[in-house]
Amino acid sequence: MKRLVFLGPIGSDAGGWFIGPDGKIHRFPGWNPEQLRDVSHALRGLRELSQIKTPGVAERAASLLMDTIRKEMEGHLTEGDVLVLG
């Protein structure tokens, strides 16, 4: 079963909730606010990179950012989760 994970304002250390396979609401703990800010900046960077038209530049930089984001998020999400950033 996939989880739909909602995060509040980026930088918040508040946890979140998900509905488990048992049909019940479960809470997961908060994140490190500094870690969330780093991820937020990386995501903003990805948005900006999409505007670079020079061949290969956006792709190389986006690859590095995606690796960073993936490493930061993998401790909090499981395969198949859907992340909604607020």
N, C-alpha and C positions, 0 to 999 in steps of 0.2 A: 504494500500500500504506500502510496506517495503521501508525503506531508506537505502542506502548504504553510510555509513559515513566514510570519509577518515580523518585520523589524520596525521599531519606531524610528524617531529621528536618529540619524547616524550620529554616533558619539554618545548615545545613551547606554548605560550599563543595565538597563531593564531587560529582563528575560522576555520570554514569549510563551505562546501556547500552541498546541496542535491537537488534533483529534486523532487518537491512535486507532489501530485495527480493532480494538475492543469497543470502539464507539464512544469512548470517554475522553474528556478534555485532560491533557497532560501539560504540565509546565516544564520548560527547559530554562536553565540558569542564564543569567546575563552574560554579556561579553565584556572584554576589557575595552574601556572607552578609547584608549589610544589605538588599539588594534582596529576598532571600527572606523576611527578617523582616517587611518592609513588606507583602509579598504575604500572608504568614501572618496579619498583623493585619487586613488588608482582608478576607480570607476569613472570619476570626472575626467581623468586623463584619457581614458578610452573614448569617451564621448568626443573630446577635442581632437584626438588622433583621427577620427573618422573624417575630419575636414581637410587633412593633409593630402594633397594631390600628387606630390612627388613620388614616382614609382618606388615601391619597396620600403620607404621610410615608415609609413604607418604600420605596415605588416610586421616589420621587425620590432618596433617599439611596442605594438599591441601584444606580440608574443611574450615579451618580457613582463608586461603588466599582467597578462592573463595567468602566467605562472605564479606571480606574487599573489594575486587574488585567490587563485585555486588553493595555494598552500594555506592562506589565512582562513579560508572558508571550510576546508575539508574537516577540521576538527569540530565543526558545528552542524554540518549538514550531512545527510546520508544520500546515497544514490537514489535518484528519482524525486528528491525534494524539489519544490518550487519555492524560490526565494522572492519575496515582495519587499522592496525597500521603500520606506516612507520618507 
